[in-house]
Amino acid sequence: MRILTVTLNPAIDVSASVPEIVPQHKLRCHDLRRDPGGGGINVARVLHGLGADVHALFAAGGPLGALLTRQMTAEGVGHTAVPISGDTREDFTVTSAADGLQYRFVLPGPVLASQEFETVIAAVGSSGAEFVVASGSLPPGAPPDAYRRLRAALPADCFFALDTSGAALAASLGPGVSLIKPSRRELAELLGEPLPDRGACVAAARRLVAAGGAESVAVSLGEDGALFVGRDFACDARAPQVVPKSTVGAGDSFLAALVFAIANRAAPDVALRHAVAAGTAALLAPGTALAHAADIARLESGVIVGPAD
């Protein structure tokens, strides 16, 4: 196994459309989708589509956990479901046809018991993966430093990418973290300061790297592209303009393509180009679908990459 993704709080992502969002009325839904969801699961699904040797490890319980496992099997993504006593959650995304706006409802998920978390740690430690991507929110009951404890179970030379936010991110920075992927808002919250422009984001990422918080920082800027900063590089990418169908999974698609490129020894600017193309490709997928490899390849030529100021 080359790449392992870890999802402590997965979900069944439900998406649908309604003619219009109005209060106190029954809203008849159409275009219903149910997809496997949660940060690491999304990353694994995109990596699988790119042809990577990837395995998804996730906690799963109850009828929705069983559905999640069946869906991963149907997609052909290698996986290990760690049984838990709680029921796997659902998330809901509803698009209003009247104005094209998307509304996302994220449930907290089941409590993860300490023994269940220890089972996940043991599975991560014995995986033999060269690259590990830990992604998503922490479920109730998980310690704030859960991702730090996952990293400690891995060999020192394992590439460890972390995509989370808030207290979970702050508690897990430090030695052994190869890559973090905050949005501009998440980076500002982490540092407790405004980041009004690209230059401020680059400076903040450089400070994090210099302080040993992570070896590299990829800052997603939404439709404005992304930044990728390490000890000896700083790249800036502008995304091609597309008409989005959905924003769900764009960050996960970005991270999957970035790790895929890094695993294949791509230079930082090449890796960032691939990642931004993937994040943009996800915008073209309906509902809770993710980036497709063909769209990523088609969009790469439209990504403008240069040195960051």
C-alpha positions in Angstrom: 0.0 0.0 0.0 1.4 3.4 -1.0 -1.2 5.9 0.1 -3.5 5.5 3.1 -6.3 8.0 3.9 -7.9 8.2 7.4 -11.4 9.5 8.1 -12.5 9.5 11.7 -15.9 11.1 11.0 -17.2 9.9 7.6 -20.6 10.5 6.2 -23.1 9.6 3.6 -23.3 12.8 1.6 -26.9 13.4 0.4 -27.5 16.1 -2.3 -30.7 17.2 -4.0 -32.2 20.2 -5.8 -35.4 22.1 -5.1 -37.1 24.8 -7.2 -36.7 27.4 -4.5 -35.7 27.6 -0.8 -38.7 29.0 1.1 -39.7 28.6 4.8 -42.6 26.6 6.2 -43.3 24.7 3.0 -42.6 21.2 1.9 -39.8 21.4 -0.5 -40.0 18.6 -3.1 -36.5 17.4 -3.9 -35.2 16.0 -7.2 -31.7 15.1 -8.6 -31.1 13.0 -5.4 -27.6 11.6 -4.9 -26.0 9.6 -2.1 -22.3 9.4 -2.1 -19.6 8.2 0.3 -18.3 11.3 2.1 -15.9 12.7 4.6 -12.5 14.2 3.9 -10.3 11.2 3.7 -12.9 9.1 1.9 -13.3 11.8 -0.7 -9.5 12.0 -1.1 -9.3 8.3 -1.6 -12.0 8.3 -4.2 -10.2 10.9 -6.3 -6.9 9.2 -5.9 -8.5 6.0 -7.0 -9.8 7.8 -10.1 -6.3 9.0 -10.8 -4.9 5.5 -10.7 -3.1 5.7 -7.4 -2.4 2.7 -5.1 -4.7 4.0 -2.3 -6.5 2.4 0.7 -9.2 4.2 2.8 -9.4 3.6 6.5 -12.5 4.9 8.2 -14.8 4.4 11.2 -18.3 3.1 10.4 -21.3 2.1 12.3 -25.1 1.4 11.9 -27.1 1.2 8.7 -25.4 4.2 7.1 -22.0 2.8 8.0 -22.9 -0.4 6.2 -24.2 1.7 3.2 -20.9 3.6 3.2 -18.9 0.4 3.1 -21.0 -1.1 0.3 -20.6 2.1 -1.8 -16.8 2.0 -1.4 -16.8 -1.6 -2.5 -19.0 -0.7 -5.5 -16.5 2.0 -6.6 -13.6 -0.4 -6.3 -11.8 1.7 -3.7 -9.7 -0.5 -1.3 -10.8 0.1 2.3 -10.9 -0.9 5.9 -14.0 0.0 8.0 -13.3 0.1 11.7 -16.6 -0.9 13.4 -18.0 1.6 16.0 -21.0 1.5 18.2 -22.5 4.8 17.0 -24.3 5.4 13.7 -22.4 7.0 10.8 -23.8 10.4 10.1 -25.4 12.0 7.0 -24.6 15.4 5.5 -27.1 17.3 3.3 -26.5 19.7 0.4 -29.5 21.4 -1.2 -29.3 23.5 -4.3 -32.0 26.1 -5.1 -32.7 26.2 -8.8 -34.2 29.7 -8.5 -30.8 31.3 -7.8 -28.3 28.5 -8.0 -27.3 28.9 -4.4 -26.1 25.9 -2.5 -27.0 25.2 1.2 -24.9 22.7 3.1 -25.9 21.1 6.4 -23.2 19.2 8.3 -24.1 16.9 11.2 -21.7 16.3 14.1 -21.4 12.5 13.8 -21.4 9.7 16.4 -19.2 9.6 19.5 -15.9 7.8 18.9 -15.1 5.7 22.0 -11.5 5.7 23.2 -11.1 2.0 22.4 -12.5 2.6 18.9 -9.9 5.3 18.4 -7.1 3.1 19.6 -8.2 0.5 17.0 -7.8 3.2 14.3 -4.4 4.1 15.6 -3.3 0.5 15.6 -4.5 0.1 12.0 -2.7 3.2 10.9 0.5 2.1 12.6 0.5 -1.3 10.9 -0.5 -0.1 7.5 3.0 0.2 6.0 1.8 3.2 3.9 4.4 5.6 2.5 2.0 8.5 2.4 -0.9 9.1 4.9 -3.6 11.6 4.4 -5.6 12.4 7.6 -8.6 14.5 6.6 -11.9 15.8 8.0 -13.4 17.0 11.3 -13.1 15.1 14.5 -16.1 13.2 15.8 -17.4 13.9 19.3 -15.3 12.0 21.9 -12.1 12.2 19.9 -9.2 14.0 21.7 -8.2 17.4 20.2 -4.7 16.0 19.4 -6.1 12.9 17.7 -4.2 13.6 14.5 -1.0 14.2 16.4 -1.5 10.7 18.0 -2.1 9.2 14.5 1.2 10.7 13.3 3.1 9.3 16.3 2.0 5.8 15.2 3.8 6.1 11.9 7.5 5.8 11.0 9.4 9.1 10.9 10.0 9.0 7.2 6.2 8.6 6.3 4.8 11.6 4.5 1.9 12.8 6.6 -0.7 15.3 5.1 -3.3 16.9 7.4 -6.5 18.6 6.4 -8.6 19.8 9.3 -9.3 23.0 11.1 -9.8 24.8 14.4 -8.6 23.1 17.6 -7.8 19.8 15.8 -5.4 21.6 13.5 -3.8 23.7 16.2 -3.2 20.7 18.4 -1.6 18.6 15.7 1.0 20.9 14.2 4.6 20.1 14.7 7.4 17.7 13.8 6.4 15.0 11.3 3.6 17.0 9.6 4.6 17.1 6.0 1.7 19.1 4.6 -1.3 21.0 5.8 -4.1 22.4 3.6 -6.0 25.2 5.2 -8.3 27.6 3.4 -7.5 31.3 3.8 -10.2 31.5 6.5 -8.9 28.5 8.3 -5.4 29.8 8.2 -6.5 33.2 9.6 -8.4 31.5 12.4 -5.3 29.3 13.2 -3.1 32.4 13.5 -5.7 34.7 15.0 -5.0 37.5 12.4 -6.6 38.8 9.2 -5.1 37.7 5.9 -6.5 40.2 3.5 -4.5 39.3 0.4 -2.3 36.7 -1.2 0.9 38.3 0.1 -0.4 38.1 3.7 -1.2 34.4 3.1 2.3 33.7 1.8 3.9 35.4 4.7 1.7 33.5 7.2 2.5 30.2 5.5 6.2 30.9 5.6 6.1 31.7 9.3 4.3 28.4 10.0 6.9 26.5 8.0 9.8 28.3 9.7 8.3 27.6 13.1 8.2 23.9 12.4 4.4 23.7 12.3 4.5 21.8 9.0 7.1 21.2 6.3 4.8 22.7 3.7 1.5 24.6 3.5 -1.1 24.6 0.7 -3.5 27.5 1.1 -6.7 27.2 -0.9 -8.2 30.4 -2.1 -11.4 29.2 -3.7 -12.1 30.5 -7.2 -8.8 32.6 -6.9 -6.6 29.5 -7.0 -4.1 28.4 -4.3 -0.7 28.9 -2.8 1.9 26.2 -2.0 4.8 27.2 0.3 7.7 25.1 1.7 11.2 25.9 3.1 12.7 26.4 -0.3 9.7 27.3 -2.6 6.6 29.4 -2.8 4.2 29.0 -5.7 1.1 30.9 -6.6 -1.6 29.4 -8.9 -4.6 31.1 -10.6 -7.5 28.9 -11.4 -9.3 28.8 -14.8 -12.8 30.2 -14.6 -15.7 27.8 -14.9 -19.4 27.8 -14.2 -19.7 25.8 -11.0 -22.4 23.1 -10.5 -21.3 22.4 -6.9 -18.5 23.3 -4.5 -18.7 20.1 -2.5 -15.5 18.2 -2.5 -13.4 20.8 -4.2 -10.9 21.0 -1.3 -10.6 17.2 -1.1 -10.1 16.9 -4.8 -7.4 19.6 -4.6 -5.6 17.7 -1.8 -5.9 14.3 -3.5 -4.3 15.6 -6.7 -1.6 17.4 -4.7 -0.6 14.3 -2.8 -0.8 12.2 -6.0 1.7 14.6 -7.7 4.0 14.7 -4.7 4.0 10.9 -4.5 5.1 10.9 -8.1 8.0 13.3 -7.4 6.5 16.3 -9.2 8.1 19.7 -8.7 6.1 22.0 -6.4 4.8 24.2 -9.3 3.7 21.1 -11.2 2.1 19.6 -8.2 0.2 22.8 -7.5 -1.0 23.1 -11.1 -2.4 19.5 -10.9 -4.1 20.3 -7.6 -5.8 23.5 -8.7 -7.0 21.7 -11.9 -8.5 19.0 -9.6 -10.2 21.6 -7.3 -11.6 23.3 -10.4 -12.8 20.0 -11.9 -14.8 19.3 -8.8 -16.8 22.4 -9.4 -18.1 20.8 -12.7 -19.4 17.7 -10.9 -23.1 17.7 -9.8 -24.1 17.5 -6.1 -21.7 15.6 -4.0 -19.7 14.0 -6.9 -16.0 14.7 -7.1 -13.4 15.6 -9.7 -12.9 13.3 -12.6 -9.5 12.5 -14.0 -10.5 13.5 -17.6 -11.6 17.0 -16.4 -8.4 17.4 -14.4 -6.3 16.7 -17.4 -8.3 19.0 -19.6 -8.2 21.9 -17.1 -4.4 21.8 -16.3 -3.4 23.9 -19.2 -5.6 26.7 -18.0 -3.9 26.9 -14.6 -1.4 29.8 -14.4 1.4 29.0 -11.9 4.3 31.3 -10.9 6.4 32.3 -8.0 4.6 33.7 -5.0 5.5 37.2 -3.9 
